[in-house]
Amino acid sequence: MNGNLKRLRHRRALSLTDLARMTQLGRVTINRIENGKQQPRPQTIRRLAAALQVEVEELTSEQSGFL
């Protein structure tokens, strides 16, 4: 995953801490996903999509640059 997660997070005006609380994921985990240092599990992608109020496809689409 790369900048698409960060773009969507910024669009919702959420900090890493905000998104971490909403998804019950660690801030470091989200940061690593945003920076392409960690590949998320499918469950994690679903949690992020739900928190950001987007479809999973919007996060995982190659066109959007997420994976």
PQR file with spaces between the fields and no chain letter, atoms N, CA, C, O and H, PARSE charges and radii, in Angstrom:
ATOM       1  N    MET     1       0.848   -1.179    0.000 -0.4000 1.5000
ATOM       2  CA   MET     1       0.000    0.000    0.000 -0.0000 2.0000
ATOM       3  C    MET     1       0.885    1.230    0.000  0.5500 1.7000
ATOM       4  O    MET     1       2.020    1.202    0.476 -0.5500 1.4000
ATOM       5  N    ASN     2       0.356    2.287   -0.532 -0.4000 1.5000
ATOM       6  CA   ASN     2       1.165    3.502   -0.524 -0.0000 2.0000
ATOM       7  C    ASN     2       0.309    4.730   -0.278  0.5500 1.7000
ATOM       8  O    ASN     2      -0.589    4.706    0.564 -0.5500 1.4000
ATOM       9  H    ASN     2      -0.565    2.310   -0.919  0.4000 1.0000
ATOM      10  N    GLY     3       0.578    5.792   -1.001 -0.4000 1.5000
ATOM      11  CA   GLY     3      -0.010    7.096   -0.736 -0.0000 2.0000
ATOM      12  C    GLY     3      -1.527    7.196   -0.779  0.5500 1.7000
ATOM      13  O    GLY     3      -2.088    8.183   -0.302 -0.5500 1.4000
ATOM      14  H    GLY     3       1.308    5.811   -1.685  0.4000 1.0000
ATOM      15  N    ASN     4      -2.201    6.202   -1.335 -0.4000 1.5000
ATOM      16  CA   ASN     4      -3.659    6.292   -1.393 -0.0000 2.0000
ATOM      17  C    ASN     4      -4.266    6.290    0.004  0.5500 1.7000
ATOM      18  O    ASN     4      -5.209    7.037    0.266 -0.5500 1.4000
ATOM      19  H    ASN     4      -1.745    5.400   -1.722  0.4000 1.0000
ATOM      20  N    LEU     5      -3.745    5.472    0.894 -0.4000 1.5000
ATOM      21  CA   LEU     5      -4.242    5.452    2.270 -0.0000 2.0000
ATOM      22  C    LEU     5      -4.023    6.810    2.922  0.5500 1.7000
ATOM      23  O    LEU     5      -4.920    7.342    3.576 -0.5500 1.4000
ATOM      24  H    LEU     5      -2.979    4.866    0.681  0.4000 1.0000
ATOM      25  N    LYS     6      -2.854    7.357    2.747 -0.4000 1.5000
ATOM      26  CA   LYS     6      -2.548    8.663    3.338 -0.0000 2.0000
ATOM      27  C    LYS     6      -3.454    9.749    2.749  0.5500 1.7000
ATOM      28  O    LYS     6      -3.938   10.618    3.473 -0.5500 1.4000
ATOM      29  H    LYS     6      -2.125    6.925    2.216  0.4000 1.0000
ATOM      30  N    ARG     7      -3.679    9.693    1.437 -0.4000 1.5000
ATOM      31  CA   ARG     7      -4.541   10.682    0.778 -0.0000 2.0000
ATOM      32  C    ARG     7      -5.956   10.616    1.340  0.5500 1.7000
ATOM      33  O    ARG     7      -6.566   11.643    1.640 -0.5500 1.4000
ATOM      34  H    ARG     7      -3.286    8.986    0.849  0.4000 1.0000
ATOM      35  N    LEU     8      -6.466    9.406    1.476 -0.4000 1.5000
ATOM      36  CA   LEU     8      -7.824    9.242    2.000 -0.0000 2.0000
ATOM      37  C    LEU     8      -7.896    9.653    3.468  0.5500 1.7000
ATOM      38  O    LEU     8      -8.890   10.233    3.903 -0.5500 1.4000
ATOM      39  H    LEU     8      -5.971    8.572    1.232  0.4000 1.0000
ATOM      40  N    ARG     9      -6.866    9.359    4.216 -0.4000 1.5000
ATOM      41  CA   ARG     9      -6.835    9.761    5.628 -0.0000 2.0000
ATOM      42  C    ARG     9      -6.820   11.275    5.745  0.5500 1.7000
ATOM      43  O    ARG     9      -7.535   11.844    6.569 -0.5500 1.4000
ATOM      44  H    ARG     9      -6.058    8.887    3.863  0.4000 1.0000
ATOM      45  N    HIS    10      -6.011   11.927    4.927 -0.4000 1.5000
ATOM      46  CA   HIS    10      -5.958   13.393    4.952 -0.0000 2.0000
ATOM      47  C    HIS    10      -7.269   14.006    4.481  0.5500 1.7000
ATOM      48  O    HIS    10      -7.705   15.032    5.004 -0.5500 1.4000
ATOM      49  H    HIS    10      -5.430   11.464    4.257  0.4000 1.0000
ATOM      50  N    ARG    11      -7.893   13.378    3.497 -0.4000 1.5000
ATOM      51  CA   ARG    11      -9.183   13.872    2.998 -0.0000 2.0000
ATOM      52  C    ARG    11     -10.228   13.902    4.111  0.5500 1.7000
ATOM      53  O    ARG    11     -11.083   14.787    4.140 -0.5500 1.4000
ATOM      54  H    ARG    11      -7.539   12.544    3.072  0.4000 1.0000
ATOM      55  N    ARG    12     -10.157   12.946    5.016 -0.4000 1.5000
ATOM      56  CA   ARG    12     -11.075   12.904    6.158 -0.0000 2.0000
ATOM      57  C    ARG    12     -10.536   13.692    7.347  0.5500 1.7000
ATOM      58  O    ARG    12     -11.163   13.715    8.406 -0.5500 1.4000
ATOM      59  H    ARG    12      -9.462   12.228    4.992  0.4000 1.0000
ATOM      60  N    ALA    13      -9.380   14.338    7.184 -0.4000 1.5000
ATOM      61  CA   ALA    13      -8.747   15.149    8.240 -0.0000 2.0000
ATOM      62  C    ALA    13      -8.482   14.321    9.499  0.5500 1.7000
ATOM      63  O    ALA    13      -8.739   14.758   10.620 -0.5500 1.4000
ATOM      64  H    ALA    13      -8.871   14.319    6.324  0.4000 1.0000
ATOM      65  N    LEU    14      -7.958   13.108    9.277 -0.4000 1.5000
ATOM      66  CA   LEU    14      -7.644   12.222   10.389 -0.0000 2.0000
ATOM      67  C    LEU    14      -6.135   12.129   10.582  0.5500 1.7000
ATOM      68  O    LEU    14      -5.382   12.050    9.612 -0.5500 1.4000
ATOM      69  H    LEU    14      -7.749   12.752    8.366  0.4000 1.0000
ATOM      70  N    SER    15      -5.708   12.139   11.815 -0.4000 1.5000
ATOM      71  CA   SER    15      -4.302   11.884   12.120 -0.0000 2.0000
ATOM      72  C    SER    15      -4.084   10.377   12.160  0.5500 1.7000
ATOM      73  O    SER    15      -5.042    9.604   12.147 -0.5500 1.4000
ATOM      74  H    SER    15      -6.320   12.203   12.603  0.4000 1.0000
ATOM      75  N    LEU    16      -2.823    9.965   12.209 -0.4000 1.5000
ATOM      76  CA   LEU    16      -2.522    8.545   12.376 -0.0000 2.0000
ATOM      77  C    LEU    16      -3.163    8.018   13.660  0.5500 1.7000
ATOM      78  O    LEU    16      -3.703    6.912   13.690 -0.5500 1.4000
ATOM      79  H    LEU    16      -2.045   10.593   12.219  0.4000 1.0000
ATOM      80  N    THR    17      -3.095    8.823   14.713 -0.4000 1.5000
ATOM      81  CA   THR    17      -3.680    8.431   15.994 -0.0000 2.0000
ATOM      82  C    THR    17      -5.186    8.254   15.879  0.5500 1.7000
ATOM      83  O    THR    17      -5.740    7.295   16.416 -0.5500 1.4000
ATOM      84  H    THR    17      -2.656    9.722   14.688  0.4000 1.0000
ATOM      85  N    ASP    18      -5.853    9.172   15.185 -0.4000 1.5000
ATOM      86  CA   ASP    18      -7.303    9.069   14.992 -0.0000 2.0000
ATOM      87  C    ASP    18      -7.657    7.762   14.283  0.5500 1.7000
ATOM      88  O    ASP    18      -8.531    7.017   14.728 -0.5500 1.4000
ATOM      89  H    ASP    18      -5.403    9.951   14.749  0.4000 1.0000
ATOM      90  N    LEU    19      -6.964    7.498   13.172 -0.4000 1.5000
ATOM      91  CA   LEU    19      -7.266    6.297   12.398 -0.0000 2.0000
ATOM      92  C    LEU    19      -6.925    5.038   13.196  0.5500 1.7000
ATOM      93  O    LEU    19      -7.640    4.039   13.113 -0.5500 1.4000
ATOM      94  H    LEU    19      -6.254    8.103   12.811  0.4000 1.0000
ATOM      95  N    ALA    20      -5.858    5.079   13.954 -0.4000 1.5000
ATOM      96  CA   ALA    20      -5.483    3.942   14.794 -0.0000 2.0000
ATOM      97  C    ALA    20      -6.585    3.635   15.807  0.5500 1.7000
ATOM      98  O    ALA    20      -6.937    2.474   16.015 -0.5500 1.4000
ATOM      99  H    ALA    20      -5.278    5.890   14.021  0.4000 1.0000
ATOM     100  N    ARG    21      -7.116    4.660   16.423 -0.4000 1.5000
ATOM     101  CA   ARG    21      -8.208    4.454   17.391 -0.0000 2.0000
ATOM     102  C    ARG    21      -9.442    3.885   16.717  0.5500 1.7000
ATOM     103  O    ARG    21     -10.088    2.984   17.251 -0.5500 1.4000
ATOM     104  H    ARG    21      -6.830    5.603   16.254  0.4000 1.0000
ATOM     105  N    MET    22      -9.767    4.404   15.553 -0.4000 1.5000
ATOM     106  CA   MET    22     -10.973    3.971   14.848 -0.0000 2.0000
ATOM     107  C    MET    22     -10.878    2.517   14.384  0.5500 1.7000
ATOM     108  O    MET    22     -11.885    1.811   14.335 -0.5500 1.4000
ATOM     109  H    MET    22      -9.242    5.136   15.118  0.4000 1.0000
ATOM     110  N    THR    23      -9.682    2.078   14.048 -0.4000 1.5000
ATOM     111  CA   THR    23      -9.492    0.737   13.491 -0.0000 2.0000
ATOM     112  C    THR    23      -8.939   -0.258   14.500  0.5500 1.7000
ATOM     113  O    THR    23      -8.881   -1.457   14.229 -0.5500 1.4000
ATOM     114  H    THR    23      -8.863    2.652   14.088  0.4000 1.0000
ATOM     115  N    GLN    24      -8.538    0.232   15.649 -0.4000 1.5000
ATOM     116  CA   GLN    24      -7.883   -0.588   16.667 -0.0000 2.0000
ATOM     117  C    GLN    24      -6.600   -1.217   16.133  0.5500 1.7000
ATOM     118  O    GLN    24      -6.244   -2.345   16.475 -0.5500 1.4000
ATOM     119  H    GLN    24      -8.585    1.206   15.870  0.4000 1.0000
ATOM     120  N    LEU    25      -5.918   -0.449   15.281 -0.4000 1.5000
ATOM     121  CA   LEU    25      -4.606   -0.825   14.773 -0.0000 2.0000
ATOM     122  C    LEU    25      -3.582    0.106   15.405  0.5500 1.7000
ATOM     123  O    LEU    25      -3.940    1.167   15.917 -0.5500 1.4000
ATOM     124  H    LEU    25      -6.207    0.466   15.003  0.4000 1.0000
ATOM     125  N    GLY    26      -2.334   -0.276   15.374 -0.4000 1.5000
ATOM     126  CA   GLY    26      -1.291    0.591   15.900 -0.0000 2.0000
ATOM     127  C    GLY    26      -0.952    1.720   14.936  0.5500 1.7000
ATOM     128  O    GLY    26      -1.035    1.558   13.719 -0.5500 1.4000
ATOM     129  H    GLY    26      -2.043   -1.138   14.959  0.4000 1.0000
ATOM     130  N    ARG    27      -0.571    2.862   15.493 -0.4000 1.5000
ATOM     131  CA   ARG    27      -0.130    3.995   14.670 -0.0000 2.0000
ATOM     132  C    ARG    27       1.043    3.591   13.792  0.5500 1.7000
ATOM     133  O    ARG    27       1.102    3.944   12.614 -0.5500 1.4000
ATOM     134  H    ARG    27      -0.504    2.994   16.482  0.4000 1.0000
ATOM     135  N    VAL    28       1.970    2.852   14.372 -0.4000 1.5000
ATOM     136  CA   VAL    28       3.150    2.414   13.627 -0.0000 2.0000
ATOM     137  C    VAL    28       2.740    1.507   12.471  0.5500 1.7000
ATOM     138  O    VAL    28       3.295    1.602   11.376 -0.5500 1.4000
ATOM     139  H    VAL    28       1.922    2.565   15.328  0.4000 1.0000
ATOM     140  N    THR    29       1.787    0.645   12.710 -0.4000 1.5000
ATOM     141  CA   THR    29       1.305   -0.247   11.652 -0.0000 2.0000
ATOM     142  C    THR    29       0.726    0.551   10.493  0.5500 1.7000
ATOM     143  O    THR    29       1.039    0.282    9.333 -0.5500 1.4000
ATOM     144  H    THR    29       1.336    0.568   13.599  0.4000 1.0000
ATOM     145  N    ILE    30      -0.107    1.518   10.798 -0.4000 1.5000
ATOM     146  CA   ILE    30      -0.710    2.337    9.743 -0.0000 2.0000
ATOM     147  C    ILE    30       0.367    3.118    8.998  0.5500 1.7000
ATOM     148  O    ILE    30       0.327    3.217    7.772 -0.5500 1.4000
ATOM     149  H    ILE    30      -0.361    1.736   11.740  0.4000 1.0000
ATOM     150  N    ASN    31       1.312    3.662    9.720 -0.4000 1.5000
ATOM     151  CA   ASN    31       2.406    4.404    9.099 -0.0000 2.0000
ATOM     152  C    ASN    31       3.216    3.497    8.163  0.5500 1.7000
ATOM     153  O    ASN    31       3.574    3.904    7.057 -0.5500 1.4000
ATOM     154  H    ASN    31       1.345    3.582   10.716  0.4000 1.0000
ATOM     155  N    ARG    32       3.494    2.294    8.602 -0.4000 1.5000
ATOM     156  CA   ARG    32       4.257    1.347    7.766 -0.0000 2.0000
ATOM     157  C    ARG    32       3.462    0.971    6.511  0.5500 1.7000
ATOM     158  O    ARG    32       4.041    0.834    5.433 -0.5500 1.4000
ATOM     159  H    ARG    32       3.203    1.964    9.500  0.4000 1.0000
ATOM     160  N    ILE    33       2.158    0.805    6.640 -0.4000 1.5000
ATOM     161  CA   ILE    33       1.319    0.508    5.475 -0.0000 2.0000
ATOM     162  C    ILE    33       1.339    1.691    4.510  0.5500 1.7000
ATOM     163  O    ILE    33       1.502    1.510    3.304 -0.5500 1.4000
ATOM     164  H    ILE    33       1.688    0.916    7.515  0.4000 1.0000
ATOM     165  N    GLU    34       1.171    2.902    5.045 -0.4000 1.5000
ATOM     166  CA   GLU    34       1.175    4.097    4.192 -0.0000 2.0000
ATOM     167  C    GLU    34       2.485    4.256    3.436  0.5500 1.7000
ATOM     168  O    GLU    34       2.495    4.735    2.302 -0.5500 1.4000
ATOM     169  H    GLU    34       1.039    3.049    6.025  0.4000 1.0000
ATOM     170  N    ASN    35       3.574    3.863    4.049 -0.4000 1.5000
ATOM     171  CA   ASN    35       4.897    4.040    3.446 -0.0000 2.0000
ATOM     172  C    ASN    35       5.383    2.827    2.667  0.5500 1.7000
ATOM     173  O    ASN    35       6.536    2.779    2.241 -0.5500 1.4000
ATOM     174  H    ASN    35       3.566    3.474    4.970  0.4000 1.0000
ATOM     175  N    GLY    36       4.501    1.843    2.482 -0.4000 1.5000
ATOM     176  CA   GLY    36       4.844    0.678    1.680 -0.0000 2.0000
ATOM     177  C    GLY    36       5.810   -0.278    2.349  0.5500 1.7000
ATOM     178  O    GLY    36       6.412   -1.110    1.670 -0.5500 1.4000
ATOM     179  H    GLY    36       3.564    1.882    2.828  0.4000 1.0000
ATOM     180  N    LYS    37       5.972   -0.188    3.637 -0.4000 1.5000
ATOM     181  CA   LYS    37       6.900   -1.059    4.351 -0.0000 2.0000
ATOM     182  C    LYS    37       6.216   -2.298    4.909  0.5500 1.7000
ATOM     183  O    LYS    37       6.880   -3.201    5.417 -0.5500 1.4000
ATOM     184  H    LYS    37       5.483    0.487    4.188  0.4000 1.0000
ATOM     185  N    GLN    38       4.894   -2.343    4.817 -0.4000 1.5000
ATOM     186  CA   GLN    38       4.136   -3.478    5.337 -0.0000 2.0000
ATOM     187  C    GLN    38       2.917   -3.689    4.465  0.5500 1.7000
ATOM     188  O    GLN    38       2.221   -2.737    4.115 -0.5500 1.4000
ATOM     189  H    GLN    38       4.355   -1.609    4.405  0.4000 1.0000
ATOM     190  N    GLN    39       2.660   -4.945    4.113 -0.4000 1.5000
ATOM     191  CA   GLN    39       1.460   -5.297    3.366 -0.0000 2.0000
ATOM     192  C    GLN    39       0.374   -5.683    4.360  0.5500 1.7000
ATOM     193  O    GLN    39       0.599   -6.548    5.207 -0.5500 1.4000
ATOM     194  H    GLN    39       3.226   -5.719    4.398  0.4000 1.0000
ATOM     195  N    PRO    40      -0.786   -5.068    4.276 -0.5600 1.5000
ATOM     196  CA   PRO    40      -1.859   -5.379    5.228  0.2800 2.0000
ATOM     197  C    PRO    40      -2.572   -6.682    4.888  0.5500 1.7000
ATOM     198  O    PRO    40      -2.616   -7.109    3.734 -0.5500 1.4000
ATOM     199  N    ARG    41      -3.117   -7.287    5.906 -0.4000 1.5000
ATOM     200  CA   ARG    41      -3.975   -8.462    5.726 -0.0000 2.0000
ATOM     201  C    ARG    41      -5.327   -7.985    5.210  0.5500 1.7000
ATOM     202  O    ARG    41      -5.681   -6.818    5.378 -0.5500 1.4000
ATOM     203  H    ARG    41      -3.081   -6.940    6.843  0.4000 1.0000
ATOM     204  N    PRO    42      -6.082   -8.883    4.584 -0.5600 1.5000
ATOM     205  CA   PRO    42      -7.416   -8.499    4.092  0.2800 2.0000
ATOM     206  C    PRO    42      -8.305   -7.897    5.179  0.5500 1.7000
ATOM     207  O    PRO    42      -9.021   -6.929    4.921 -0.5500 1.4000
ATOM     208  N    GLN    43      -8.269   -8.450    6.372 -0.4000 1.5000
ATOM     209  CA   GLN    43      -9.075   -7.919    7.471 -0.0000 2.0000
ATOM     210  C    GLN    43      -8.674   -6.478    7.786  0.5500 1.7000
ATOM     211  O    GLN    43      -9.528   -5.642    8.081 -0.5500 1.4000
ATOM     212  H    GLN    43      -7.687   -9.236    6.581  0.4000 1.0000
ATOM     213  N    THR    44      -7.391   -6.195    7.723 -0.4000 1.5000
ATOM     214  CA   THR    44      -6.904   -4.839    7.998 -0.0000 2.0000
ATOM     215  C    THR    44      -7.402   -3.873    6.939  0.5500 1.7000
ATOM     216  O    THR    44      -7.804   -2.752    7.251 -0.5500 1.4000
ATOM     217  H    THR    44      -6.697   -6.874    7.484  0.4000 1.0000
ATOM     218  N    ILE    45      -7.376   -4.309    5.681 -0.4000 1.5000
ATOM     219  CA   ILE    45      -7.867   -3.465    4.589 -0.0000 2.0000
ATOM     220  C    ILE    45      -9.345   -3.141    4.812  0.5500 1.7000
ATOM     221  O    ILE    45      -9.771   -2.001    4.627 -0.5500 1.4000
ATOM     222  H    ILE    45      -7.050   -5.220    5.427  0.4000 1.0000
ATOM     223  N    ARG    46     -10.118   -4.143    5.208 -0.4000 1.5000
ATOM     224  CA   ARG    46     -11.551   -3.915    5.462 -0.0000 2.0000
ATOM     225  C    ARG    46     -11.756   -2.931    6.610  0.5500 1.7000
ATOM     226  O    ARG    46     -12.635   -2.072    6.535 -0.5500 1.4000
ATOM     227  H    ARG    46      -9.772   -5.069    5.359  0.4000 1.0000
ATOM     228  N    ARG    47     -10.966   -3.043    7.658 -0.4000 1.5000
ATOM     229  CA   ARG    47     -11.085   -2.129    8.793 -0.0000 2.0000
ATOM     230  C    ARG    47     -10.731   -0.702    8.392  0.5500 1.7000
ATOM     231  O    ARG    47     -11.401    0.247    8.797 -0.5500 1.4000
ATOM     232  H    ARG    47     -10.253   -3.741    7.718  0.4000 1.0000
ATOM     233  N    LEU    48      -9.682   -0.557    7.597 -0.4000 1.5000
ATOM     234  CA   LEU    48      -9.283    0.776    7.130 -0.0000 2.0000
ATOM     235  C    LEU    48     -10.358    1.375    6.231  0.5500 1.7000
ATOM     236  O    LEU    48     -10.705    2.548    6.369 -0.5500 1.4000
ATOM     237  H    LEU    48      -9.137   -1.328    7.268  0.4000 1.0000
ATOM     238  N    ALA    49     -10.884    0.572    5.313 -0.4000 1.5000
ATOM     239  CA   ALA    49     -11.925    1.060    4.403 -0.0000 2.0000
ATOM     240  C    ALA    49     -13.158    1.512    5.185  0.5500 1.7000
ATOM     241  O    ALA    49     -13.731    2.563    4.896 -0.5500 1.4000
ATOM     242  H    ALA    49     -10.602   -0.381    5.200  0.4000 1.0000
ATOM     243  N    ALA    50     -13.558    0.726    6.163 -0.4000 1.5000
ATOM     244  CA   ALA    50     -14.733    1.081    6.962 -0.0000 2.0000
ATOM     245  C    ALA    50     -14.499    2.387    7.711  0.5500 1.7000
ATOM     246  O    ALA    50     -15.374    3.253    7.747 -0.5500 1.4000
ATOM     247  H    ALA    50     -13.092   -0.128    6.397  0.4000 1.0000
ATOM     248  N    ALA    51     -13.332    2.528    8.302 -0.4000 1.5000
ATOM     249  CA   ALA    51     -13.028    3.741    9.065 -0.0000 2.0000
ATOM     250  C    ALA    51     -12.977    4.969    8.164  0.5500 1.7000
ATOM     251  O    ALA    51     -13.375    6.061    8.570 -0.5500 1.4000
ATOM     252  H    ALA    51     -12.621    1.825    8.273  0.4000 1.0000
ATOM     253  N    LEU    52     -12.488    4.789    6.945 -0.4000 1.5000
ATOM     254  CA   LEU    52     -12.370    5.904    6.002 -0.0000 2.0000
ATOM     255  C    LEU    52     -13.646    6.104    5.184  0.5500 1.7000
ATOM     256  O    LEU    52     -13.738    7.032    4.381 -0.5500 1.4000
ATOM     257  H    LEU    52     -12.165    3.902    6.615  0.4000 1.0000
ATOM     258  N    GLN    53     -14.610    5.242    5.392 -0.4000 1.5000
ATOM     259  CA   GLN    53     -15.900    5.301    4.696 -0.0000 2.0000
ATOM     260  C    GLN    53     -15.736    5.241    3.183  0.5500 1.7000
ATOM     261  O    GLN    53     -16.322    6.030    2.442 -0.5500 1.4000
ATOM     262  H    GLN    53     -14.535    4.488    6.044  0.4000 1.0000
ATOM     263  N    VAL    54     -14.927    4.287    2.748 -0.4000 1.5000
ATOM     264  CA   VAL    54     -14.731    4.031    1.321 -0.0000 2.0000
ATOM     265  C    VAL    54     -14.884    2.538    1.080  0.5500 1.7000
ATOM     266  O    VAL    54     -14.850    1.741    2.018 -0.5500 1.4000
ATOM     267  H    VAL    54     -14.451    3.646    3.350  0.4000 1.0000
ATOM     268  N    GLU    55     -15.051    2.168   -0.165 -0.4000 1.5000
ATOM     269  CA   GLU    55     -15.102    0.760   -0.544 -0.0000 2.0000
ATOM     270  C    GLU    55     -13.684    0.189   -0.533  0.5500 1.7000
ATOM     271  O    GLU    55     -12.713    0.901   -0.790 -0.5500 1.4000
ATOM     272  H    GLU    55     -15.079    2.815   -0.927  0.4000 1.0000
ATOM     273  N    VAL    56     -13.584   -1.093   -0.236 -0.4000 1.5000
ATOM     274  CA   VAL    56     -12.284   -1.771   -0.247 -0.0000 2.0000
ATOM     275  C    VAL    56     -11.602   -1.570   -1.595  0.5500 1.7000
ATOM     276  O    VAL    56     -10.389   -1.369   -1.658 -0.5500 1.4000
ATOM     277  H    VAL    56     -14.373   -1.672   -0.027  0.4000 1.0000
ATOM     278  N    GLU    57     -12.370   -1.624   -2.656 -0.4000 1.5000
ATOM     279  CA   GLU    57     -11.816   -1.475   -4.000 -0.0000 2.0000
ATOM     280  C    GLU    57     -11.101   -0.144   -4.186  0.5500 1.7000
ATOM     281  O    GLU    57     -10.115   -0.061   -4.919 -0.5500 1.4000
ATOM     282  H    GLU    57     -13.356   -1.787   -2.605  0.4000 1.0000
ATOM     283  N    GLU    58     -11.594    0.891   -3.527 -0.4000 1.5000
ATOM     284  CA   GLU    58     -10.942    2.197   -3.649 -0.0000 2.0000
ATOM     285  C    GLU    58      -9.548    2.166   -3.027  0.5500 1.7000
ATOM     286  O    GLU    58      -8.646    2.869   -3.482 -0.5500 1.4000
ATOM     287  H    GLU    58     -12.395    0.824   -2.932  0.4000 1.0000
ATOM     288  N    LEU    59      -9.374    1.360   -1.997 -0.4000 1.5000
ATOM     289  CA   LEU    59      -8.065    1.243   -1.367 -0.0000 2.0000
ATOM     290  C    LEU    59      -7.127    0.329   -2.142  0.5500 1.7000
ATOM     291  O    LEU    59      -5.920    0.568   -2.194 -0.5500 1.4000
ATOM     292  H    LEU    59     -10.106    0.789   -1.627  0.4000 1.0000
ATOM     293  N    THR    60      -7.681   -0.712   -2.741 -0.4000 1.5000
ATOM     294  CA   THR    60      -6.837   -1.731   -3.358 -0.0000 2.0000
ATOM     295  C    THR    60      -6.640   -1.562   -4.859  0.5500 1.7000
ATOM     296  O    THR    60      -5.841   -2.278   -5.462 -0.5500 1.4000
ATOM     297  H    THR    60      -8.661   -0.905   -2.699  0.4000 1.0000
ATOM     298  N    SER    61      -7.342   -0.648   -5.454 -0.4000 1.5000
ATOM     299  CA   SER    61      -7.255   -0.446   -6.900 -0.0000 2.0000
ATOM     300  C    SER    61      -5.858    0.012   -7.300  0.5500 1.7000
ATOM     301  O    SER    61      -5.298    0.932   -6.703 -0.5500 1.4000
ATOM     302  H    SER    61      -7.992   -0.067   -4.964  0.4000 1.0000
ATOM     303  N    GLU    62      -5.307   -0.637   -8.310 -0.4000 1.5000
ATOM     304  CA   GLU    62      -3.998   -0.213   -8.829 -0.0000 2.0000
ATOM     305  C    GLU    62      -4.080    1.181   -9.403  0.5500 1.7000
ATOM     306  O    GLU    62      -3.123    1.951   -9.320 -0.5500 1.4000
ATOM     307  H    GLU    62      -5.762   -1.384   -8.795  0.4000 1.0000
ATOM     308  N    GLN    63      -5.219    1.511   -9.985 -0.4000 1.5000
ATOM     309  CA   GLN    63      -5.402    2.830  -10.562 -0.0000 2.0000
ATOM     310  C    GLN    63      -5.281    3.901   -9.486  0.5500 1.7000
ATOM     311  O    GLN    63      -4.735    4.975   -9.737 -0.5500 1.4000
ATOM     312  H    GLN    63      -5.997    0.886  -10.053  0.4000 1.0000
ATOM     313  N    SER    64      -5.789    3.615   -8.287 -0.4000 1.5000
ATOM     314  CA   SER    64      -5.689    4.584   -7.210 -0.0000 2.0000
ATOM     315  C    SER    64      -4.340    4.523   -6.541  0.5500 1.7000
ATOM     316  O    SER    64      -4.011    5.384   -5.725 -0.5500 1.4000
ATOM     317  H    SER    64      -6.233    2.743   -8.083  0.4000 1.0000
ATOM     318  N    GLY    65      -3.544    3.504   -6.876 -0.4000 1.5000
ATOM     319  CA   GLY    65      -2.188    3.426   -6.376 -0.0000 2.0000
ATOM     320  C    GLY    65      -2.040    2.894   -4.969  0.5500 1.7000
ATOM     321  O    GLY    65      -1.012    3.136   -4.336 -0.5500 1.4000
ATOM     322  H    GLY    65      -3.811    2.805   -7.539  0.4000 1.0000
ATOM     323  N    PHE    66      -3.017    2.183   -4.456 -0.4000 1.5000
ATOM     324  CA   PHE    66      -2.941    1.740   -3.067 -0.0000 2.0000
ATOM     325  C    PHE    66      -2.118    0.470   -2.912  0.5500 1.7000
ATOM     326  O    PHE    66      -1.356    0.352   -1.951 -0.5500 1.4000
ATOM     327  H    PHE    66      -3.852    1.986   -4.970  0.4000 1.0000
ATOM     328  N    LEU    67      -2.248   -0.473   -3.821 -0.4000 1.5000
ATOM     329  CA   LEU    67      -1.460   -1.702   -3.750 -0.0000 2.0000
ATOM     330  C    LEU    67      -0.570   -1.821   -4.941  0.5500 1.7000
ATOM     331  O    LEU    67       0.174   -2.794   -5.061 -0.5500 1.4000
ATOM     332  H    LEU    67      -2.866   -0.378   -4.600  0.4000 1.0000
